[in-house]
Amino acid sequence: MAETSANENVVKRLIACINDRRIEVLDELFHDDAVMHWPQSGEVVRGAENRRGIYNAFPQLPTITASGTIGTAVGANGCADSTHWVNRRL
């Protein structure tokens, strides 16, 4: 259960850094070679430099409210501690 709690804390920190517009915190949460797939647009963002570029280009970041299921990952989720996270309620 401690692993689940640690994973949830990473997701909560991710949400908080986006809501607080502190994009630099993403470097602490993602590996430099993490790949983000955005299914709504079909975009694939590869690596830290591209991730920074995408988030810094947004005129305004969305505000995220955690409710219900957050999401799933297959394999390592790209977070700095390489842990896995699965559907969980926060």
N, C-alpha and C positions, 0 to 999 in steps of 0.2 A: 504493500500500500504506500510505502514511502516513495517508491519510484513514481507512482501515479501523481502523488502530491508534488514532487519535483517537476514533473512534466507539466502539470497544470500551472505551476509557478512560472515556468518559461513562457507559456502561452499568455498568461496574465501580464507578464512583463512586456511581451511583444505588443499586446493591445495597449498597454499604458504608454509605451514609448511612441506609438503612432498617435494616440490621442493627445499626448503632450507635445507633439511635433518635435520630438528629440530623436531624429533619424540616426544620429551617430550611435545610439544604443544598439541598432541593428547589427553593427559590426561585432558586438559582444554576443549576440544571440545566434548568428549564422556563421558557418564556415565560409572562408573566402571563395571556395568553389561551389557553394550551394546553388542549386537550380530551382527557380520558382516557376511553376506552371500556372498560368492564369486562364482557366478554361472559358471564362465568359468572353474573352477577347482572342484567345488562341495564342497569346504571347507567351514566350519562354524567356525568362531573364536568367542569364548565366553569369555567375561570379559577382564578387563584391563591388567592383567598379561599376558594372552595369546596374546593380541593385541601387547603389547610391545615386546614379544618374537618373534612374526612373523616379525614385522618391523625391529627389531634389527638384525635378522638373514639374511636379504637381503644383499647381497654383495654390491648392488647398487640399490637405489630406482629409479623408473621410473620418468621421468620429465613429468608433467601433463600440458597440455595446454587446458584451458577451451574454448570450441567453440561449439555452438549449445546447444542441450539439455544435461543437466547434469544427471538427473535421477529422479526417483520417490521414495517415501516412503509411506508406509501404516502405519498410526498411528504415534507415536513419532519416530523421526529419530535417536535417540540415542545421540543427541547433548546435551550439558550441560543444555540448557534452555528448553528442551523437546518440542520444536516447530516442526511443520511439514514443509516439503518443497516438492514442486511438480515440474514438468517439467517447467523450466524457461530458458530463454536465458541469458547468462552473457555477 
